[in-house]
């Protein structure tokens, strides 16, 4: 009987319930579990970026259950992988996290994005590249603010700045290299703000434009031939890789995915990149990133600073794109609807849809979606280049 009691006692002491009552600071675990459940609610009920927010939230849930042993932050302390500790005590998510740490998952996500995205609007209107560049203003403004207002390190300030590009995979890629201990808060901020694009952008779009500007009907884009579609990703890859070698992984995978889509001889590979591969990597990426949002890493004032600077970066990026589009509209004699500048952030295709919706509110016959897709695609390229710049400076 005594042996049974000892066994039951040992079992009880190994449970997470016991840890809640005995471990110092156990209340933090409960707070993180509640936050994870709230994120699950946003993903499932409100449908805010559910494809990534749901696995991120579930990864957060798993890692904050005491004694679950699925993720061990100490294995990756100092920005390095301790292979001996990984072999000795690594859990499931520790192994999945290697794809984040080694930069594999974000690059593969870019492969899928490239395969799913039509670059035709950007090729038809190369001036869209300028709008995509202008919308990256938020990245560098947030970097300066994070460094000189919050006194964050160069690496962390750069990672926070990338949130302004509204590009989750790029934010994860840069953070995993420059500020791995803050991967959870930055990833959650990046994807939360991406999901809130339809709520964050419109007030600033309306504030910076007049009714007349929002009603501008743009000319139909010219047709883009097959040769242009094939040559474009090859030329961009060569140019960007030579200009910013640190961005080659992201931009190269993005352009490879688009080349698979457009070349006409790799339909099976294109469909795999768009569907099976992208879906599998999304699950692994989300769980791994969510698992880094431990109580100690998330519940502190620094995280609040990250969230604050992240939203500022996103707003500044939106405003930068709209203001530059206003300038281009003035130069062109009233031929460009400034709303498309807001799509220069990288939330593809959500930001382009927001520009379309806002334009139709003022003029039901206005169709801005394809015009907005040009800056939208340019924004993806621009945020990857900005990431490359930061990596070359602080990596």
C-alpha positions as a LaTeX table, in Angstrom:
\begin{tabular}{lrrr}
\hline
Residue & $x$ (\AA) & $y$ (\AA) & $z$ (\AA) \\
\hline
Unk1 & 0.00 & 0.00 & 0.00 \\
Unk2 & 2.84 & 2.31 & 0.86 \\
Unk3 & 4.40 & 1.66 & $-2.54$ \\
Unk4 & 1.14 & 2.61 & $-4.25$ \\
Unk5 & 0.96 & 5.84 & $-2.28$ \\
Unk6 & 4.56 & 6.68 & $-3.21$ \\
Unk7 & 3.81 & 5.97 & $-6.86$ \\
Unk8 & 0.73 & 8.19 & $-6.80$ \\
Unk9 & 2.72 & 10.90 & $-5.05$ \\
Unk10 & 5.46 & 10.71 & $-7.68$ \\
Unk11 & 2.84 & 10.84 & $-10.44$ \\
Unk12 & 1.19 & 13.91 & $-8.87$ \\
Unk13 & 4.53 & 15.72 & $-8.49$ \\
Unk14 & 5.23 & 15.18 & $-12.18$ \\
Unk15 & 1.99 & 16.76 & $-13.34$ \\
Unk16 & 1.55 & 20.31 & $-14.52$ \\
Unk17 & $-1.19$ & 20.79 & $-11.93$ \\
Unk18 & 1.34 & 20.26 & $-9.15$ \\
Unk19 & 3.65 & 22.83 & $-10.74$ \\
Unk20 & 0.88 & 25.43 & $-10.75$ \\
Unk21 & 0.69 & 25.17 & $-6.96$ \\
Unk22 & 4.36 & 24.82 & $-6.11$ \\
Unk23 & 6.61 & 26.53 & $-8.71$ \\
Unk24 & 7.51 & 30.21 & $-8.11$ \\
Unk25 & 5.82 & 32.49 & $-10.64$ \\
Unk26 & 3.44 & 29.75 & $-11.77$ \\
Unk27 & 0.76 & 32.41 & $-12.34$ \\
Unk28 & 2.69 & 33.45 & $-15.45$ \\
Unk29 & 1.97 & 30.09 & $-17.04$ \\
Unk30 & $-1.75$ & 30.60 & $-16.51$ \\
Unk31 & $-1.60$ & 34.10 & $-18.02$ \\
Unk32 & 0.19 & 32.77 & $-21.10$ \\
Unk33 & $-2.33$ & 29.94 & $-21.46$ \\
Unk34 & $-5.14$ & 32.50 & $-21.34$ \\
Unk35 & $-3.37$ & 34.62 & $-23.98$ \\
Unk36 & $-2.96$ & 31.52 & $-26.14$ \\
Unk37 & $-6.68$ & 30.74 & $-25.80$ \\
Unk38 & $-7.51$ & 34.34 & $-26.74$ \\
Unk39 & $-5.37$ & 34.05 & $-29.88$ \\
Unk40 & $-7.12$ & 30.78 & $-30.71$ \\
Unk41 & $-10.42$ & 32.63 & $-30.37$ \\
Unk42 & $-9.23$ & 35.34 & $-32.77$ \\
Unk43 & $-8.06$ & 32.72 & $-35.27$ \\
Unk44 & $-11.12$ & 30.46 & $-35.15$ \\
Unk45 & $-14.01$ & 32.80 & $-34.39$ \\
Unk46 & $-12.79$ & 36.12 & $-35.81$ \\
Unk47 & $-10.69$ & 34.45 & $-38.56$ \\
Unk48 & $-7.68$ & 36.75 & $-38.05$ \\
Unk49 & $-4.90$ & 35.12 & $-40.13$ \\
Unk50 & $-6.08$ & 31.65 & $-38.97$ \\
Unk51 & $-3.62$ & 29.66 & $-41.07$ \\
Unk52 & $-0.70$ & 30.95 & $-39.00$ \\
Unk53 & $-2.27$ & 32.44 & $-35.90$ \\
Unk54 & $-3.87$ & 29.13 & $-34.91$ \\
Unk55 & $-0.66$ & 27.03 & $-34.94$ \\
Unk56 & 1.23 & 29.91 & $-33.29$ \\
Unk57 & $-1.35$ & 30.07 & $-30.50$ \\
Unk58 & $-1.31$ & 26.30 & $-30.05$ \\
Unk59 & 2.48 & 26.28 & $-29.92$ \\
Unk60 & 2.27 & 28.95 & $-27.21$ \\
Unk61 & $-0.25$ & 26.81 & $-25.34$ \\
Unk62 & 1.99 & 23.73 & $-25.45$ \\
Unk63 & 5.17 & 25.47 & $-24.34$ \\
Unk64 & 3.50 & 27.15 & $-21.34$ \\
Unk65 & 2.08 & 23.96 & $-19.85$ \\
Unk66 & 4.44 & 23.16 & $-16.95$ \\
Unk67 & 6.52 & 19.99 & $-17.31$ \\
Unk68 & 5.40 & 19.40 & $-20.91$ \\
Unk69 & 9.07 & 19.27 & $-21.98$ \\
Unk70 & 8.31 & 20.10 & $-25.61$ \\
Unk71 & 10.50 & 23.19 & $-25.97$ \\
Unk72 & 13.64 & 24.13 & $-24.05$ \\
Unk73 & 14.77 & 27.71 & $-24.58$ \\
Unk74 & 18.14 & 27.03 & $-22.90$ \\
Unk75 & 19.15 & 24.83 & $-25.86$ \\
Unk76 & 19.18 & 27.93 & $-28.06$ \\
Unk77 & 20.60 & 30.46 & $-25.59$ \\
Unk78 & 23.02 & 33.03 & $-26.92$ \\
Unk79 & 21.70 & 32.67 & $-30.44$ \\
Unk80 & 23.44 & 29.31 & $-30.92$ \\
Unk81 & 22.25 & 25.70 & $-31.07$ \\
Unk82 & 23.68 & 23.54 & $-28.31$ \\
Unk83 & 23.67 & 20.24 & $-30.19$ \\
Unk84 & 24.71 & 18.19 & $-27.15$ \\
Unk85 & 21.77 & 19.46 & $-25.09$ \\
Unk86 & 19.45 & 19.03 & $-28.06$ \\
Unk87 & 20.48 & 15.38 & $-28.39$ \\
Unk88 & 20.25 & 14.78 & $-24.65$ \\
Unk89 & 16.98 & 16.52 & $-23.76$ \\
Unk90 & 15.39 & 17.91 & $-26.91$ \\
Unk91 & 11.60 & 17.77 & $-27.21$ \\
Unk92 & 9.42 & 17.66 & $-30.31$ \\
Unk93 & 9.24 & 21.41 & $-30.78$ \\
Unk94 & 12.99 & 21.79 & $-30.18$ \\
Unk95 & 13.56 & 19.78 & $-33.36$ \\
Unk96 & 10.85 & 21.61 & $-35.29$ \\
Unk97 & 12.38 & 24.93 & $-34.20$ \\
Unk98 & 15.57 & 24.09 & $-36.08$ \\
Unk99 & 13.71 & 25.02 & $-39.28$ \\
Unk100 & 13.20 & 28.52 & $-37.89$ \\
Unk101 & 16.65 & 28.85 & $-36.40$ \\
Unk102 & 18.36 & 27.78 & $-39.62$ \\
Unk103 & 16.17 & 30.03 & $-41.79$ \\
Unk104 & 14.49 & 27.14 & $-43.64$ \\
Unk105 & 10.78 & 27.73 & $-42.96$ \\
Unk106 & 10.59 & 31.46 & $-43.90$ \\
Unk107 & 12.41 & 30.79 & $-47.17$ \\
Unk108 & 10.04 & 27.94 & $-48.04$ \\
Unk109 & 7.04 & 30.14 & $-47.20$ \\
Unk110 & 8.42 & 32.67 & $-49.70$ \\
Unk111 & 8.62 & 29.88 & $-52.27$ \\
Unk112 & 4.91 & 29.26 & $-51.78$ \\
Unk113 & 4.04 & 32.96 & $-51.86$ \\
Unk114 & 5.90 & 33.36 & $-55.15$ \\
Unk115 & 4.06 & 30.40 & $-56.66$ \\
Unk116 & 0.69 & 31.80 & $-55.57$ \\
Unk117 & 1.24 & 35.42 & $-56.65$ \\
Unk118 & 0.73 & 37.04 & $-60.04$ \\
Unk119 & 3.60 & 39.47 & $-60.67$ \\
Unk120 & 1.90 & 40.76 & $-63.83$ \\
Unk121 & 0.59 & 44.03 & $-62.32$ \\
Unk122 & 4.10 & 44.95 & $-61.14$ \\
Unk123 & 5.65 & 44.10 & $-64.52$ \\
Unk124 & 2.93 & 46.07 & $-66.34$ \\
Unk125 & 3.52 & 49.12 & $-64.15$ \\
Unk126 & 7.17 & 49.21 & $-62.96$ \\
Unk127 & 6.51 & 52.52 & $-61.17$ \\
Unk128 & 4.80 & 50.37 & $-58.54$ \\
Unk129 & 8.28 & 49.51 & $-57.28$ \\
Unk130 & 8.58 & 53.09 & $-56.01$ \\
Unk131 & 5.37 & 52.74 & $-54.01$ \\
Unk132 & 6.60 & 49.48 & $-52.52$ \\
Unk133 & 9.86 & 51.20 & $-51.57$ \\
Unk134 & 8.04 & 54.19 & $-50.04$ \\
Unk135 & 5.95 & 51.92 & $-47.83$ \\
Unk136 & 9.16 & 50.55 & $-46.29$ \\
Unk137 & 9.54 & 53.92 & $-44.55$ \\
Unk138 & 7.87 & 52.35 & $-41.52$ \\
Unk139 & 10.65 & 49.77 & $-41.23$ \\
Unk140 & 13.44 & 52.32 & $-40.92$ \\
Unk141 & 11.39 & 54.78 & $-38.84$ \\
Unk142 & 10.58 & 52.02 & $-36.34$ \\
Unk143 & 14.23 & 50.93 & $-36.28$ \\
Unk144 & 15.29 & 54.47 & $-35.35$ \\
Unk145 & 12.53 & 54.77 & $-32.75$ \\
Unk146 & 13.26 & 51.38 & $-31.18$ \\
Unk147 & 16.98 & 52.14 & $-30.98$ \\
Unk148 & 16.89 & 55.73 & $-29.76$ \\
Unk149 & 13.60 & 55.91 & $-27.83$ \\
Unk150 & 13.50 & 52.46 & $-26.22$ \\
Unk151 & 17.29 & 51.92 & $-26.33$ \\
Unk152 & 16.91 & 48.47 & $-27.83$ \\
Unk153 & 19.96 & 46.76 & $-29.30$ \\
Unk154 & 20.67 & 47.14 & $-33.02$ \\
Unk155 & 19.53 & 43.60 & $-33.74$ \\
Unk156 & 16.27 & 43.85 & $-31.80$ \\
Unk157 & 15.52 & 47.30 & $-33.24$ \\
Unk158 & 16.02 & 45.90 & $-36.76$ \\
Unk159 & 13.72 & 42.97 & $-36.03$ \\
Unk160 & 11.04 & 45.32 & $-34.68$ \\
Unk161 & 11.37 & 47.54 & $-37.73$ \\
Unk162 & 10.62 & 44.63 & $-40.08$ \\
Unk163 & 7.15 & 44.39 & $-38.48$ \\
Unk164 & 6.38 & 47.60 & $-40.38$ \\
Unk165 & 6.68 & 45.70 & $-43.64$ \\
Unk166 & 3.67 & 43.56 & $-42.64$ \\
Unk167 & 5.59 & 40.49 & $-43.75$ \\
Unk168 & 5.48 & 37.72 & $-41.16$ \\
Unk169 & 8.04 & 35.30 & $-42.69$ \\
Unk170 & 10.57 & 38.12 & $-43.15$ \\
Unk171 & 10.06 & 39.28 & $-39.56$ \\
Unk172 & 10.64 & 35.73 & $-38.33$ \\
Unk173 & 13.71 & 35.30 & $-40.54$ \\
Unk174 & 15.37 & 38.50 & $-39.32$ \\
Unk175 & 14.44 & 37.95 & $-35.68$ \\
Unk176 & 15.76 & 34.38 & $-35.70$ \\
Unk177 & 19.13 & 35.78 & $-36.79$ \\
Unk178 & 19.35 & 39.04 & $-34.84$ \\
Unk179 & 17.12 & 38.68 & $-31.74$ \\
Unk180 & 16.13 & 35.00 & $-31.32$ \\
Unk181 & 15.05 & 35.45 & $-27.71$ \\
Unk182 & 12.28 & 37.82 & $-28.87$ \\
Unk183 & 10.99 & 35.66 & $-31.71$ \\
Unk184 & 7.66 & 34.90 & $-30.03$ \\
Unk185 & 6.55 & 38.49 & $-29.28$ \\
Unk186 & 7.71 & 39.80 & $-32.66$ \\
Unk187 & 6.06 & 37.01 & $-34.65$ \\
Unk188 & 2.78 & 37.41 & $-32.78$ \\
Unk189 & 2.91 & 41.19 & $-33.27$ \\
Unk190 & 3.69 & 40.82 & $-36.98$ \\
Unk191 & 0.89 & 38.38 & $-37.73$ \\
Unk192 & $-1.61$ & 40.14 & $-35.47$ \\
Unk193 & $-1.07$ & 43.43 & $-37.28$ \\
Unk194 & $-1.26$ & 41.66 & $-40.65$ \\
Unk195 & $-4.62$ & 40.25 & $-39.60$ \\
Unk196 & $-5.78$ & 43.71 & $-38.54$ \\
Unk197 & $-4.90$ & 45.36 & $-41.88$ \\
Unk198 & $-8.61$ & 45.98 & $-42.71$ \\
Unk199 & $-8.98$ & 47.85 & $-39.42$ \\
Unk200 & $-5.64$ & 49.66 & $-39.09$ \\
Unk201 & $-5.15$ & 51.02 & $-42.61$ \\
Unk202 & $-8.50$ & 52.62 & $-43.66$ \\
Unk203 & $-8.57$ & 55.50 & $-41.11$ \\
Unk204 & $-5.11$ & 56.67 & $-42.21$ \\
Unk205 & $-5.90$ & 56.16 & $-45.88$ \\
Unk206 & $-8.97$ & 58.39 & $-45.56$ \\
Unk207 & $-7.14$ & 60.92 & $-43.41$ \\
Unk208 & $-4.40$ & 61.45 & $-45.99$ \\
Unk209 & $-6.57$ & 61.55 & $-49.13$ \\
Unk210 & $-9.50$ & 63.59 & $-50.40$ \\
Unk211 & $-12.76$ & 62.20 & $-51.70$ \\
Unk212 & $-11.75$ & 63.31 & $-55.20$ \\
Unk213 & $-8.45$ & 61.42 & $-54.95$ \\
Unk214 & $-10.12$ & 58.26 & $-53.66$ \\
Unk215 & $-12.53$ & 58.38 & $-56.60$ \\
Unk216 & $-9.82$ & 58.43 & $-59.30$ \\
Unk217 & $-10.33$ & 55.68 & $-61.88$ \\
Unk218 & $-7.02$ & 54.36 & $-63.19$ \\
Unk219 & $-6.40$ & 53.19 & $-66.74$ \\
Unk220 & $-6.41$ & 49.46 & $-67.41$ \\
Unk221 & $-2.99$ & 47.84 & $-67.14$ \\
Unk222 & $-1.34$ & 46.65 & $-70.33$ \\
Unk223 & $-1.17$ & 42.89 & $-71.03$ \\
Unk224 & 2.06 & 41.23 & $-69.91$ \\
Unk225 & 3.46 & 38.60 & $-72.26$ \\
Unk226 & 4.89 & 35.23 & $-71.24$ \\
Unk227 & 8.49 & 36.19 & $-71.96$ \\
Unk228 & 8.28 & 39.14 & $-69.57$ \\
Unk229 & 6.79 & 36.92 & $-66.86$ \\
Unk230 & 9.64 & 34.40 & $-67.19$ \\
Unk231 & 12.50 & 36.91 & $-67.47$ \\
Unk232 & 11.33 & 39.10 & $-64.54$ \\
Unk233 & 12.02 & 36.67 & $-61.64$ \\
Unk234 & 15.39 & 35.72 & $-63.11$ \\
Unk235 & 16.52 & 39.34 & $-63.52$ \\
Unk236 & 15.26 & 40.34 & $-60.05$ \\
Unk237 & 17.07 & 37.41 & $-58.43$ \\
Unk238 & 20.37 & 38.29 & $-60.10$ \\
Unk239 & 20.09 & 42.01 & $-59.32$ \\
Unk240 & 19.00 & 41.68 & $-55.68$ \\
Unk241 & 21.47 & 38.89 & $-54.90$ \\
Unk242 & 24.30 & 41.04 & $-56.25$ \\
Unk243 & 23.06 & 44.19 & $-54.50$ \\
Unk244 & 22.15 & 42.66 & $-51.11$ \\
Unk245 & 23.53 & 39.10 & $-50.83$ \\
Unk246 & 21.93 & 38.68 & $-47.39$ \\
Unk247 & 18.48 & 38.92 & $-49.02$ \\
Unk248 & 19.22 & 36.24 & $-51.61$ \\
Unk249 & 17.57 & 33.42 & $-49.63$ \\
Unk250 & 14.22 & 35.18 & $-49.30$ \\
Unk251 & 14.07 & 36.93 & $-52.67$ \\
Unk252 & 15.55 & 33.91 & $-54.45$ \\
Unk253 & 12.88 & 31.56 & $-53.09$ \\
Unk254 & 10.14 & 34.12 & $-53.85$ \\
Unk255 & 11.30 & 34.40 & $-57.45$ \\
Unk256 & 11.81 & 30.65 & $-57.83$ \\
Unk257 & 8.22 & 30.09 & $-56.77$ \\
Unk258 & 7.01 & 32.64 & $-59.33$ \\
Unk259 & 9.17 & 31.12 & $-62.05$ \\
Unk260 & 7.66 & 27.70 & $-61.32$ \\
Unk261 & 4.25 & 29.32 & $-61.77$ \\
Unk262 & 4.98 & 31.21 & $-64.97$ \\
Unk263 & 7.36 & 29.03 & $-66.99$ \\
Unk264 & 4.64 & 26.58 & $-68.00$ \\
Unk265 & 6.71 & 23.41 & $-67.67$ \\
Unk266 & 6.60 & 22.80 & $-63.91$ \\
Unk267 & 2.89 & 22.80 & $-63.08$ \\
Unk268 & 3.27 & 19.92 & $-60.60$ \\
Unk269 & 6.04 & 21.70 & $-58.70$ \\
Unk270 & 4.11 & 24.97 & $-58.73$ \\
Unk271 & 0.99 & 23.31 & $-57.29$ \\
Unk272 & 3.06 & 21.51 & $-54.65$ \\
Unk273 & 4.74 & 24.78 & $-53.60$ \\
Unk274 & 1.35 & 26.52 & $-53.43$ \\
Unk275 & $-0.44$ & 23.80 & $-51.51$ \\
Unk276 & 1.15 & 20.78 & $-49.81$ \\
Unk277 & 4.61 & 22.24 & $-49.14$ \\
Unk278 & 3.36 & 25.65 & $-48.04$ \\
Unk279 & 0.72 & 24.12 & $-45.77$ \\
Unk280 & 3.16 & 21.72 & $-44.08$ \\
Unk281 & 5.76 & 24.44 & $-43.52$ \\
Unk282 & 3.08 & 26.81 & $-42.19$ \\
Unk283 & 2.13 & 24.28 & $-39.52$ \\
Unk284 & 5.73 & 23.69 & $-38.47$ \\
Unk285 & 6.58 & 27.39 & $-38.54$ \\
Unk286 & 3.55 & 28.40 & $-36.51$ \\
Unk287 & 4.03 & 25.80 & $-33.78$ \\
Unk288 & 7.76 & 26.51 & $-33.52$ \\
Unk289 & 7.35 & 30.28 & $-33.31$ \\
Unk290 & 4.50 & 30.02 & $-30.81$ \\
Unk291 & 6.63 & 27.80 & $-28.60$ \\
Unk292 & 9.19 & 30.59 & $-28.18$ \\
Unk293 & 6.54 & 32.75 & $-26.48$ \\
Unk294 & 7.35 & 31.50 & $-23.01$ \\
Unk295 & 6.17 & 33.36 & $-19.94$ \\
Unk296 & 9.63 & 34.76 & $-19.17$ \\
Unk297 & 10.13 & 35.99 & $-22.75$ \\
Unk298 & 6.65 & 37.44 & $-23.19$ \\
Unk299 & 5.49 & 38.94 & $-19.90$ \\
Unk300 & 7.75 & 41.98 & $-19.53$ \\
Unk301 & 7.84 & 45.68 & $-20.37$ \\
Unk302 & 10.15 & 45.07 & $-23.31$ \\
Unk303 & 7.39 & 43.11 & $-25.03$ \\
Unk304 & 5.02 & 46.08 & $-24.63$ \\
Unk305 & 7.65 & 48.26 & $-26.30$ \\
Unk306 & 7.90 & 45.78 & $-29.17$ \\
Unk307 & 4.12 & 45.81 & $-29.66$ \\
Unk308 & 4.01 & 49.61 & $-29.53$ \\
Unk309 & 6.82 & 50.13 & $-32.01$ \\
Unk310 & 5.42 & 47.41 & $-34.26$ \\
Unk311 & 2.07 & 49.15 & $-34.68$ \\
Unk312 & 3.84 & 52.48 & $-35.23$ \\
Unk313 & 5.99 & 50.90 & $-37.94$ \\
Unk314 & 2.94 & 49.52 & $-39.69$ \\
Unk315 & 1.08 & 52.85 & $-39.60$ \\
Unk316 & 4.10 & 54.83 & $-40.81$ \\
Unk317 & 4.61 & 52.36 & $-43.66$ \\
Unk318 & 0.98 & 52.77 & $-44.74$ \\
Unk319 & 1.22 & 56.57 & $-44.57$ \\
Unk320 & 4.52 & 56.59 & $-46.46$ \\
Unk321 & 3.00 & 54.61 & $-49.32$ \\
Unk322 & $-0.10$ & 56.80 & $-49.54$ \\
Unk323 & 1.85 & 60.06 & $-49.42$ \\
Unk324 & 4.25 & 58.94 & $-52.14$ \\
Unk325 & 1.29 & 57.84 & $-54.28$ \\
Unk326 & $-0.18$ & 61.34 & $-53.80$ \\
Unk327 & 3.09 & 62.78 & $-55.09$ \\
Unk328 & 3.02 & 60.45 & $-58.10$ \\
Unk329 & $-0.61$ & 61.41 & $-58.72$ \\
Unk330 & 0.34 & 65.10 & $-58.75$ \\
Unk331 & 3.25 & 64.47 & $-61.11$ \\
Unk332 & 1.07 & 62.39 & $-63.46$ \\
Unk333 & $-1.67$ & 65.02 & $-63.60$ \\
Unk334 & $-4.25$ & 63.09 & $-61.60$ \\
Unk335 & $-3.89$ & 59.60 & $-63.10$ \\
Unk336 & $-2.93$ & 57.63 & $-59.98$ \\
Unk337 & $-5.30$ & 56.86 & $-57.11$ \\
Unk338 & $-3.28$ & 57.44 & $-53.91$ \\
Unk339 & $-5.09$ & 54.57 & $-52.18$ \\
Unk340 & $-2.92$ & 52.03 & $-54.00$ \\
Unk341 & 0.12 & 53.34 & $-52.11$ \\
Unk342 & $-1.21$ & 51.75 & $-48.91$ \\
Unk343 & $-0.75$ & 48.34 & $-50.56$ \\
Unk344 & 3.02 & 48.89 & $-50.56$ \\
Unk345 & 3.16 & 47.01 & $-47.26$ \\
Unk346 & 3.71 & 43.30 & $-47.78$ \\
Unk347 & 0.41 & 41.83 & $-46.58$ \\
Unk348 & $-0.40$ & 40.01 & $-49.86$ \\
Unk349 & $-3.14$ & 40.24 & $-51.05$ \\
Unk350 & $-5.00$ & 41.68 & $-48.07$ \\
Unk351 & $-3.59$ & 45.22 & $-48.36$ \\
Unk352 & $-4.51$ & 45.32 & $-52.06$ \\
Unk353 & $-8.06$ & 44.27 & $-51.21$ \\
Unk354 & $-8.31$ & 47.06 & $-48.64$ \\
Unk355 & $-7.33$ & 49.60 & $-51.30$ \\
Unk356 & $-9.98$ & 48.12 & $-53.61$ \\
Unk357 & $-12.69$ & 48.32 & $-50.93$ \\
Unk358 & $-11.86$ & 51.90 & $-49.95$ \\
Unk359 & $-11.85$ & 52.98 & $-53.60$ \\
Unk360 & $-15.24$ & 51.42 & $-54.27$ \\
Unk361 & $-16.75$ & 53.16 & $-51.26$ \\
Unk362 & $-16.20$ & 56.49 & $-53.03$ \\
Unk363 & $-16.78$ & 55.22 & $-56.59$ \\
Unk364 & $-18.63$ & 51.87 & $-56.99$ \\
Unk365 & $-17.27$ & 51.59 & $-60.55$ \\
Unk366 & $-13.66$ & 51.85 & $-59.42$ \\
Unk367 & $-11.54$ & 48.70 & $-59.67$ \\
Unk368 & $-8.16$ & 49.20 & $-58.01$ \\
Unk369 & $-7.28$ & 45.62 & $-57.08$ \\
Unk370 & $-4.88$ & 44.85 & $-59.93$ \\
Unk371 & $-3.32$ & 48.33 & $-59.71$ \\
Unk372 & $-2.79$ & 47.79 & $-55.96$ \\
Unk373 & $-1.24$ & 44.36 & $-56.49$ \\
Unk374 & 1.78 & 46.01 & $-58.14$ \\
Unk375 & 2.81 & 47.92 & $-54.98$ \\
Unk376 & 1.80 & 44.90 & $-52.90$ \\
Unk377 & 4.25 & 42.60 & $-54.68$ \\
Unk378 & 6.87 & 45.36 & $-54.68$ \\
Unk379 & 6.40 & 45.60 & $-50.91$ \\
Unk380 & 7.27 & 41.92 & $-50.48$ \\
Unk381 & 10.47 & 42.44 & $-52.45$ \\
Unk382 & 11.18 & 45.70 & $-50.60$ \\
Unk383 & 10.79 & 44.19 & $-47.13$ \\
Unk384 & 13.09 & 41.30 & $-48.09$ \\
Unk385 & 15.72 & 43.77 & $-49.30$ \\
Unk386 & 15.36 & 45.79 & $-46.07$ \\
Unk387 & 15.84 & 42.55 & $-44.14$ \\
Unk388 & 18.98 & 41.86 & $-46.15$ \\
Unk389 & 20.32 & 45.32 & $-45.34$ \\
Unk390 & 19.78 & 44.79 & $-41.61$ \\
Unk391 & 21.36 & 41.34 & $-41.73$ \\
Unk392 & 24.42 & 42.65 & $-43.55$ \\
Unk393 & 24.80 & 45.51 & $-41.03$ \\
Unk394 & 24.09 & 43.67 & $-37.77$ \\
Unk395 & 24.22 & 39.95 & $-38.56$ \\
\hline
\end{tabular}
